[in-house]
Amino acid sequence: MSSDEVHVGVDVGGSKILAVALRPSGGNAGTAVTDREPEVVATATRPMPGREAPTGELEAAILVAVAEARGETALGGVGLSVAGLVDAAGEHLRFAAHLPWRAAPLRRRFEELLATPVRLANDANCAAYAEIVAGAARGISSGLLVTVGTGIGGAVMMGGQVVRGAHGGAGEFGHMQVVPDGLACECGLRGCWEQYCSGRALERVVRVAVGTHLDGPEVAALARAGDTVAREAIASIGTWLGVGTAGLVSAFDPEVVVIGGGVSAVGDLLLEPARRALADSLQGTDYREVPALVPARFGPEAGAIGAALYSLDGIG
Amino acid sequence: MSSDEVHVGVDVGGSKILAVALRPSGGNAGTAVTDREPEVVATATRPMPGREAPTGELEAAILVAVAEARGETALGGVGLSVAGLVDAAGEHLRFAAHLPWRAAPLRRRFEELLATPVRLANDANCAAYAEIVAGAARGISSGLLVTVGTGIGGAVMMGGQVVRGAHGGAGEFGHMQVVPDGLACECGLRGCWEQYCSGRALERVVRVAVGTHLDGPEVAALARAGDTVAREAIASIGTWLGVGTAGLVSAFDPEVVVIGGGVSAVGDLLLEPARRALADSLQGTDYREVPALVPARFGPEAGAIGAALYSLDGIG
């Protein structure tokens, strides 16, 4: 791309639309997969239209966010990051719990609306691509991303790419069963990992312990201030993070496990219990390596940055 | 390779050494990854030396098996399939519960002993490669092999290759935790999948139900004859097969799941309960595909055939 172009990544999340305009530096697109430092030159946010609003309103909000982020600069392309199941071809959004689209040909639709090449990918896959290109998964042969937010998301990384799976569904770690006949999950199953390891799980653990509702950032603030109950609640989430990750490590043998998502902002209060549980839950650690469990580089903007990188690299 | 050469695959198992001499047909090595029909032209078996025997005896038994399998034909190369952890480079056997080697540079050692190119790989990975080239995973983009034998083994298949993982340990499904604080496993952990889904688990379920020890083939014969207890015991193993597979499917989204290993010889008595449990344990099956769960093509000779194919293709 010419240096006076930007690629815009748009993360269409549950509560807002975040657009970032990206200009790469530290390398050339198409010449090196990783080790490029993306330069965010502008960001724009728009509120999500209400759940009952027609999809046209959501489309319009996305177009406005893209226009605001690009400003006067030429647009090289757009990447869309969506919290839902995207097909393996990157053409359709098949399903998203918090978005109005069902089996929607979003890539093509936004190419028509924006008159520019559009790439479409799942938000955790976008976040993983950002970590591969410029974050905690730079230069690794294989890795996993586990995002601990409201629920659990994730991605499988291999050979500098995000693995999509046969139907676009690889990395859906949140609904792996970790407790037979365990806690009921919104998905209709029981004992799903995200019932034990997520922001919602953290709130539940605190509520059970002290009888009061505190949200995740409140628990995090208390834990940082040394509150024992808050620390133990986060440690419980971290232990389940390690236990579940151990199963994935047995299956994939990744070089590194990257932990992202809102809950991971508490850092080692979460990661240290997770590291202990991971090591304790792996078979044969006398003769096999325990992969490093590291924090993601990118925070809430990971999906948008990854989507912009997908657009820049013509992937997705 | 010239048509008057064979490649010999040797499976070094817990109880015997099996060597097969392979001549490919239906395609040319190096030109098509899959869709070649391997032709087994000779087999040879040798008993395993006792556990306390020096490794020299085991080496000698392997050399004799190779010599017997190749007969008078020129030897193009040898593949070694071992029931243990092989490093990612295919050079060392790091650990094997039932073999005397530890951190042993087996590939090089046998190249010296045999004066021919040698490839070394884990037995489940060899079996998966046989399924990729000429079996149930032919032509697929991604898949999983789960072998239900004495324990559980497995492999991850992607793009016509077996995924080794960062340290050679990908596909070690047997010790994924499926029950927190569950049954104690020989590996030192609790609740490992193979405690609920394996030949040993089948024997335990029957022993608990009827108070008698029956081995796997006896249970299988009773089940085929319509015995209710035997059928329910196999169904219990099959249900756990489906539950554990569901977690792997959420993580990988494979096109197909291939079930091999000795217990899988009972066929649909195992696979039908597994298919039901798989479908029941996956989130969002209204909008995502449940992968086919299919029997492996190759039985007890899978490891040896896959090792010969690795040698033929220069992989491993």
Interface residues (C-beta under 8 A of the other chain):
Chain A: L85 R94 F95 R102 A103 I140 S141 S142 G154 V156 M158 V163 R164 G165 A166 H167 G168 G169 A170 G171 E172 F173 H175 M176 Q177 V178 V179 P180 C185 C187 G188 L189 C192 V243 A246 G247 L248 S250 A251 F252 D253 P254 E255 S281 L282 Q283 G284 D286 Y287 R288 E289 P291
Chain B: L85 R94 F95 R102 A103 I140 S141 S142 G154 V156 M158 V163 R164 G165 A166 H167 G168 G169 A170 G171 E172 F173 H175 M176 Q177 V178 V179 P180 C185 C187 G188 L189 C192 V243 A246 G247 L248 S250 A251 F252 D253 P254 E255 S281 L282 Q283 G284 D286 Y287 R288 E289 P291
